[in-house]
Amino acid sequence: MYFFTEHPRISREHVIRGLSLGLVCILISWSGLLSPIEQWNLNLFFSLRGEVAPLTSLVVVSIDDTSFDEFGVGWPWPRSFHAELLDRIRQGQPSVIGLDIAFLEPSIRGTEDDRQFADAIARAGNVVLAAPLTMVKDVAYIKEELHTPIKELRDRAAGVGYTNLELENDASIQRATLFRQFQDQDIPSFAFAIYRAAVAKGLWERAVTNREFLINYRGGPRSFLTIPYYKVTRGEVPPETFTGKIVLVGATSPVLHDLYPTPFASQGDMPGVEIHANIIENIVQGIPLHRMSQGLGYLFACLAGVLAIWLTCNLGPVAALGATLCLAGAYEVGAFVTFSRGLGVMDTMIVMIPLLSGYGITVVHNFLAEKRQREILMQIFSKHVSPEVAEAIWQQREMLIAGGRIRSQSLVASVLFADLKGFTPLSERMSSQALLDWINEYMEIMAHLVMKHGGVIDDFYGDSIKADFGVPLRRINEADIAQDAINAVECAIAMTKELKRLNSLWHVRGLPTIGMRIGICTGEVVAGCQGSTQRMKYTTLGDTVNTASRLESFDKERVVSSVSQNLCRILIGSSTCAYLANRYLVRHYGNLILKGKAEPLNVYEVIGKRGDTSGRAREDDPRHALRIEVSGRASISNGVRADVLIRNLSVGGLAVSNRPNEIQTGKTVELIFQVPGLNLTVQTRGLVVWTAHDSAGFAFQSLHEEHRALLDQFIDQCR
């Protein structure tokens, strides 16, 4: 997969894919599919935070099972009970009394029962009554109705508020609304009506800016001081218990079906009256919770998508997974801290989904893209490059592949053509099967040498091989281009040595022996795929390719006749020769006009590698095959100046006698000598390549091209 790049970048594709993922998540959020998960996450935050002691002076008088048992009366209780309750509580001078009980019909026990209760409400003067709001939906209409207490009670109350709670999809209560529209009027909720009555009695008023908020629950059932109903009516509770407090009276018994699930009551055992108590606490203390704005959530979703894709594309899958999980965890922790400090509720799923799915989708996408890229590269390069080159190509595949094929590019490469001498007449003397086996043996070995030297097998056709050095990865400096040229020449020399070994082997087996021509040229080429999507090959085109081909085939008829004396001719262009840094023994072959060319080209023949005493370098080294015996003097300087006697001379070096002891193999000296019979003074550096007694051999290292050409002509004339 992808490892962290040296310069991680964010591309346009990352942004587009990340934004698209964020938009999909936004649409999912709009649909409401994330709401149950967000509710669950909010419940989790409450559980992690734990219960908090309420700060509002509030008491709950519970209509509980114990009170039912004590009274021994079924519901509804006589309203005289409620009158007695109010009178007992009134003695303590509470701030407000809220009765979370519906009195929608006259008492079944007669008007006197209602009158007693109404008088008690009037005596208290601070009672808020409950009014359920119902809604009937039909295809043609929506009918809403506010069921207020009977007029006799309503007229004496300090306020009336609707008691409906906001049910979520899972029937839990997480939100509170302070007002609802009914008949074009704002109707206060039961909790807000109590708050307004408390403000009228002197409670400090807070600015309420939101009609709806998330309830910041203090805890589960009985988080507030809770007193059984019967204890109050029997005078078992001191009046000062209610002094200055908000008193809520409501059902806590399961038989009255006013229990709901909340974050601290997952089993659905939170009494409605205590939910109202939590809402009042939120208003009085100014601690309601609000979700972050939708716009901010959408922004986070898009950023999460972009970030997940960017991380996954710049890290390996394991590291990206770790980073993604860390980001998800950090966001969740940040959301919890924000919640626990009462700063708000951050939606988590709208961020988690693009973050985690962005990782997952990108890993799958990268895997499939990598698989496709590998198929493309293997189809083109599988048997044409060395494992090292294949690995380098794979590491930089993004630079190479575009539109299902290798991206065409202009680059500098060294192109090698190799062809066998006299293959056509030889093929006429062999059977087809024998010829195929023979040529395949040759091709297998030569292809291996190309790959060993970092080249790419471009093509096989007949007995010819085309190889490219410096593709498909663009070289960015002259040193790399020079190395490609050196690799091509090294490969040619290695092919020569291997052909000599093959000829010896074939001779023993009674098979024909053969020679070879090689042409190498370095320059700009266009490299890319050629063919259809079903069948394509990687190749190079351009003038450099044509020149290498013409160098290989130049004057091939004359070369064939001298195969026995010259196993392999290696011709290189001046562009290649310029990159060899005097590493090889070369001679100027001529200023030639190649086929199809209008301008002449300086061509050189590679004789061998300097200092190589085996193979081609030994056979064709000018110090052996092309040397001439001469007499003369040379001056050498290596800290100390000395004169020596020249014994023989070649285009690649010279041999001397009368050697000073300081001159040892491997030393580099300055040479100055006059070529006998030629009005030419040569000054160059020489490497001591051998010594024997008082004699030594020097290989020229910086011989001027003009001097090389003159020496070449002089030696040819003297032979």
Summary of the structure (lengths in Angstrom):
residues: 719
radius of gyration: 49.2
end to end distance: 64.0
largest distance: 151.7
contacts: 2361
relative contact order: 0.07
helix: 42%
strand: 28%
